[in-house]
Amino acid sequence: MRGTSRAGIKVGLPRRLVARLWAWVALDAAALAALGAVVAGGSLRRWAAWLPASLLVAAYGLAFCGSRLYLHRRPSESRVSPVLGPGMNLTLLRGLWIAPLAGLLFLPPLVGAKAWLPALLYTGAAIADQFDGYLARRTGLATPLGEALDLEFDGLGMLLAVAVAIHVGHLPLAFIAVGLARYGFVIWKLFWSRMRGGAREIPASMTRRAIAGLEMGFVSAALWPIIPPELAALAGWIFAVPFFLSFGRDAAVVAGWIDVASPAYQLWRSRLRDAATRWTPPLLRVGLLLVWGPVTVARLSGVQEWAATLTNAGVANSLTWGLLSALVQAAALMAVAIGFLGRAAAFLLVLVNGLLMAALGVTPAGLTGFALASAVLILGTGPLSAWSPEGAWLGKRRGGLA
């Protein structure tokens, strides 16, 4: 079998490689049909409403891959690799996990245990996104096709996950702008590529990768069926601010409005970075201690009353759980205060208090502390931190060719 590259050159496609892709076609069709039966709960009408959109998204991903098989080669080689490799297989599995989200848009929101399906599917795809590029490099099969497919599933997964979160009422309709951001950027870049001088290339950025990873993590959490809509919306707009600032900067670079090498831009960028990562985080840490510190002390000093509150809300039924939740809160607050694994501690605060507010109800103090902890998760703990390695990990490239 032969394929055609964008340059019009005929390239040979190994039969083994083509057969593996057709095997994925069969696997996707069978898996989606079976999952549809579970989602439909025996209703042929619901199954028929869910399946076409899911199959269409899966077919798009496989067609995208199939039309670019000539790119499945190492950058230093011209020969197309005959095997997909574990990295590419994991990327294709991400596509299979993303596809069912499209079908859920044509059904009423799921209830009971099934309501967790969107969160499980997108979380699985987001976690796999952290390892497919790593596996490809470790096995010597990092290819331009893998990078292109990875980016395509990033954008498609974000769009579908946000759409489902809006569909089930966890995010406002305006948040669809986050899902459409990548496609808007692609159109913007295509427009400027046809203008005089063409589109400028955006530089590599650790910050961009970190923001994208955090946004994927937030959207995964927004799909949890127990998260109150007002909590998801608050966190959504907090995470959306750096997301859109990053896209806006890149759009301005593409259009040539910003010269990233100019001294003026470098000065502006340095000042903005200092404000975001040096001056703001200490204020966030102090604010978090002021808002949640008294609450944590009250829970520890009155742990029996706190345990009774949890029991009445159906969260826990023992003094042990009451004490454990208060100790976790205290330890996480202390970690944020001294800057020891501050982002991880902030994530723990967001998770624990988000779950508690889902069970006990949303309060102004709870929302304020939740917002502050979310901001620490994004910006870090800043100067005078004991140990904060998470920033480098968030910005580390795990997908792609290098």
C-alpha positions in Angstrom: 0.0 0.0 0.0 1.2 3.5 -0.8 0.4 6.9 0.7 1.0 10.5 -0.5 2.9 13.0 1.6 2.0 16.7 1.5 4.8 17.2 -0.9 3.1 14.8 -3.3 5.7 12.2 -2.9 4.5 8.6 -3.0 5.8 6.7 0.0 5.4 3.0 0.8 3.3 2.1 3.7 4.2 -1.2 5.4 1.3 -3.7 5.3 1.9 -4.5 8.9 1.4 -0.9 9.9 -1.8 -0.5 7.8 -3.1 -3.8 9.3 -2.5 -2.5 12.9 -4.5 0.7 12.1 -7.4 -1.4 10.7 -7.3 -3.4 13.9 -7.8 -0.2 15.8 -10.8 0.6 13.5 -12.4 -2.8 14.5 -11.5 -2.3 18.2 -13.0 1.2 18.3 -16.2 0.1 16.6 -16.7 -3.0 18.9 -15.8 -1.1 22.1 -18.1 1.8 21.4 -21.0 -0.4 20.5 -20.5 -2.4 23.7 -20.1 0.8 25.8 -23.2 2.2 24.2 -25.3 -0.8 25.3 -24.2 -0.1 28.9 -24.9 3.7 28.6 -28.3 3.1 27.0 -29.3 0.6 29.7 -31.2 -1.6 27.3 -32.9 1.3 25.4 -32.4 0.9 21.7 -33.5 4.5 21.1 -30.8 5.8 23.5 -28.2 3.5 22.1 -29.0 4.8 18.5 -28.8 8.4 19.7 -25.4 7.8 21.4 -23.5 5.7 18.9 -23.3 7.7 15.7 -21.6 10.8 17.3 -19.2 8.5 19.2 -18.3 6.6 16.0 -17.9 9.8 14.0 -15.3 11.2 16.5 -13.5 7.9 16.6 -13.5 7.7 12.8 -12.2 11.2 12.6 -9.2 10.4 14.8 -8.4 7.2 12.9 -8.8 9.0 9.6 -6.5 11.8 10.8 -3.9 9.1 11.7 -4.4 7.1 8.5 -4.1 10.1 6.2 -0.7 10.9 7.8 0.8 7.4 8.1 3.7 8.6 5.9 4.8 10.7 8.9 5.2 7.6 11.1 9.0 7.6 10.9 11.8 8.7 13.1 12.9 12.3 12.3 16.3 11.1 11.2 14.9 8.4 8.8 12.9 8.4 5.6 11.5 4.9 6.0 8.1 4.6 7.5 8.1 2.4 10.7 6.2 -0.9 10.3 5.0 -0.9 13.9 2.9 1.5 15.8 4.7 1.1 19.1 3.4 1.5 22.7 3.4 5.3 22.6 1.2 5.5 19.4 -1.0 2.7 20.7 -1.6 4.7 23.9 -2.4 7.8 21.9 -4.9 5.9 19.9 -6.4 4.6 23.1 -6.8 8.2 24.2 -8.9 8.7 21.1 -11.1 5.8 22.0 -11.6 7.2 25.5 -12.5 10.7 24.1 -15.0 9.5 21.4 -17.8 8.5 23.8 -18.0 12.0 25.2 -19.5 13.1 21.8 -22.3 10.6 22.2 -23.1 11.8 25.7 -24.1 15.2 24.3 -27.1 13.5 22.6 -28.4 11.9 25.8 -29.9 13.4 29.0 -27.3 13.7 31.8 -26.4 10.2 33.2 -27.5 9.4 36.7 -26.2 7.1 39.5 -22.9 5.4 39.0 -23.1 6.1 35.3 -22.8 9.8 35.9 -19.1 9.2 36.7 -18.4 7.9 33.1 -17.5 11.3 31.5 -15.0 12.1 34.3 -13.5 8.6 34.1 -13.1 8.7 30.3 -11.6 12.2 30.2 -9.4 11.7 33.2 -8.0 8.5 31.7 -7.3 10.3 28.4 -5.6 13.2 30.4 -3.4 10.8 32.3 -2.5 8.8 29.2 -1.4 12.2 27.6 1.4 12.4 30.2 2.9 9.1 29.1 2.3 8.4 25.4 5.2 10.7 24.3 7.5 9.3 27.1 6.8 5.7 25.9 7.4 6.7 22.3 10.8 8.2 23.1 11.8 5.3 25.4 11.1 2.8 22.6 12.7 4.9 19.9 9.4 5.5 18.1 8.8 9.2 18.6 7.5 10.4 15.2 5.9 13.5 13.7 2.7 11.5 13.4 2.6 10.8 17.1 3.1 14.5 17.9 0.4 15.6 15.4 -2.1 13.1 16.7 -1.3 14.0 20.3 -2.1 17.6 19.7 -5.2 16.8 17.8 -6.6 14.7 20.6 -5.6 17.4 23.1 -7.8 19.9 21.4 -10.6 17.5 20.6 -10.7 16.1 24.1 -10.8 19.5 25.7 -13.7 20.6 23.4 -15.8 17.5 24.1 -15.1 17.5 27.8 -16.0 21.1 28.2 -19.2 20.6 26.1 -20.2 17.6 28.3 -19.6 19.7 31.5 -21.8 22.4 30.1 -24.4 19.8 29.0 -24.7 18.4 32.5 -24.9 21.9 34.1 -21.5 22.0 35.8 -20.1 24.9 33.7 -21.7 28.0 32.1 -22.3 28.1 28.3 -19.7 30.8 27.9 -17.0 28.3 29.0 -17.3 26.7 25.5 -14.7 29.4 24.5 -12.1 27.3 26.4 -13.0 24.2 24.3 -12.8 26.2 21.1 -9.6 28.0 21.9 -7.2 25.7 20.1 -9.4 25.6 16.9 -9.7 29.4 17.0 -5.9 29.6 17.3 -5.5 27.3 14.3 -7.8 29.4 12.2 -6.0 32.6 13.3 -2.6 31.1 12.4 -3.9 30.0 9.0 -5.3 33.5 8.4 -2.0 35.1 9.1 0.0 32.5 7.1 -1.8 33.8 4.1 -1.1 37.5 4.9 2.0 39.4 3.8 5.0 38.0 5.7 3.2 34.9 6.9 2.5 33.7 10.4 5.3 33.9 13.0 6.2 30.8 14.9 5.6 30.7 18.6 8.5 29.8 20.8 8.6 26.8 23.1 7.3 27.5 26.5 7.3 25.6 29.8 4.6 27.9 31.1 2.3 27.1 28.2 2.6 23.3 28.9 2.0 23.8 32.6 -1.1 25.9 32.0 -2.5 23.4 29.5 -1.9 20.5 31.9 -3.6 22.4 34.8 -6.6 23.2 32.5 -7.0 19.6 31.6 -6.9 18.6 35.2 -9.6 21.2 36.1 -11.9 20.1 33.3 -11.5 16.5 34.5 -12.6 17.6 38.0 -15.5 19.7 36.6 -17.0 16.5 35.2 -17.3 14.9 38.7 -21.1 14.5 39.3 -20.8 15.6 43.0 -19.2 19.0 42.3 -21.6 21.9 42.8 -22.0 24.0 39.7 -21.1 27.3 41.4 -17.8 25.7 42.6 -17.0 24.4 39.2 -17.8 27.7 37.6 -15.6 29.7 40.1 -12.6 27.3 39.6 -13.3 27.4 35.8 -12.8 31.1 35.4 -9.8 31.1 37.8 -8.1 28.5 35.6 -9.3 30.2 32.4 -7.5 33.5 33.0 -4.0 32.2 32.5 -5.3 29.9 29.8 -6.6 32.8 27.7 -3.6 35.0 28.5 -1.3 32.3 27.1 -3.4 31.9 24.0 -3.6 35.7 23.6 0.1 36.1 23.8 0.7 33.4 21.2 -1.9 34.9 18.9 -0.2 38.2 19.1 3.2 36.5 18.3 1.7 34.8 15.3 0.3 38.0 13.9 3.7 39.8 14.4 2.3 42.2 17.0 4.8 41.0 19.6 8.5 40.4 18.9 9.5 37.9 21.6 13.2 38.8 21.0 12.7 42.5 21.6 14.1 44.1 24.8 10.7 45.8 25.4 8.9 42.5 25.3 11.5 40.8 27.5 11.2 43.7 30.1 7.4 43.5 30.1 7.4 39.7 30.4 9.9 39.8 33.2 7.7 42.3 35.2 4.6 40.3 34.6 6.3 37.1 35.6 7.6 38.7 38.8 4.1 40.0 39.6 2.6 36.6 39.0 5.2 34.3 40.6 7.0 36.5 43.1 4.7 39.1 44.6 1.3 37.5 44.3 1.9 34.0 45.8 3.0 35.3 49.3 -0.3 37.3 49.5 -2.2 34.2 48.5 -0.5 32.1 51.2 -1.3 34.7 53.8 -4.9 35.0 52.6 -5.4 31.2 52.7 -4.1 31.0 56.3 -6.4 33.9 57.3 -9.5 32.3 55.7 -9.0 28.6 56.4 -6.7 28.7 59.4 -9.4 29.6 62.0 -11.7 27.0 60.4 -9.0 24.3 60.7 -8.2 25.2 64.3 -11.9 25.0 65.2 -12.2 21.6 63.6 -9.2 20.3 65.5 -10.2 21.7 68.8 -13.8 20.6 68.4 -13.2 17.4 66.6 -16.2 15.6 68.1 -18.6 18.3 66.9 -16.9 18.2 63.5 -17.2 14.4 63.3 -20.9 14.8 64.2 -21.3 17.3 61.3 -19.8 14.9 58.9 -21.9 12.0 60.2 -25.1 14.0 59.9 -24.2 14.9 56.3 -23.5 11.2 55.5 -19.8 11.9 54.8 -18.4 9.8 57.6 -19.6 8.1 60.7 -16.7 8.0 63.1 -14.4 10.3 65.1 -11.5 8.9 63.2 -12.6 10.3 59.9 -13.4 13.7 61.5 -9.9 13.9 63.0 -8.3 12.6 59.8 -10.0 15.3 57.7 -9.0 18.1 60.1 -5.4 16.8 60.2 -5.1 16.6 56.4 -6.4 20.2 56.2 -3.9 21.4 58.8 -1.0 19.6 57.2 -1.8 21.0 53.8 -2.2 24.5 55.1 1.1 24.3 56.9 2.8 23.0 53.7 1.4 25.9 51.7 2.5 28.4 54.4 6.1 27.2 54.3 6.2 26.4 50.6 6.9 22.7 51.0 5.3 21.0 47.9 3.0 23.9 47.9 1.2 23.2 44.7 0.6 19.6 45.8 -0.7 20.8 49.1 -2.9 23.4 47.4 -4.3 20.6 45.2 -5.1 18.6 48.3 -6.9 21.6 49.8 -8.9 22.1 46.6 -9.8 18.4 46.5 -10.7 17.9 50.2 -12.6 21.2 50.6 -14.4 20.8 47.2 -15.7 17.4 48.4 -16.7 18.8 51.8 -18.6 21.7 50.2 -20.3 19.2 47.8 -21.6 17.4 50.9 -22.1 20.2 53.4 -23.0 23.1 51.1 -21.1 26.0 49.6 -20.2 28.9 52.0 -18.6 32.3 51.2 -15.5 31.4 53.3 -15.4 28.0 51.5 -15.5 29.7 48.1 -12.9 32.3 49.1 -10.5 29.7 50.4 -11.2 27.5 47.3 -10.3 30.4 45.0 -7.1 31.2 46.9 -6.0 27.5 46.9 -6.7 27.3 43.2 -4.6 30.3 42.5 -1.7 28.8 44.5 -2.1 25.7 42.5 -1.6 27.7 39.3 1.0 30.2 40.4 2.9 28.2 43.0 4.1 29.5 46.4 6.7 31.9 45.2 9.8 33.1 47.1 10.8 31.8 50.5 9.5 28.4 49.7 11.1 25.4 51.4 10.9 23.1 48.4 8.7 23.5 45.3 9.7 21.1 42.5 6.2 20.9 41.0 6.6 23.9 38.7 9.4 22.2 36.7 7.4 18.9 36.5 4.3 20.7 35.2 6.3 22.4 32.5 8.3 19.3 31.5 7.6 18.0 28.0 6.1 14.5 28.2 4.7 14.3 24.7 6.1 15.0 21.3 9.4 14.3 19.7 11.8 15.6 22.3 
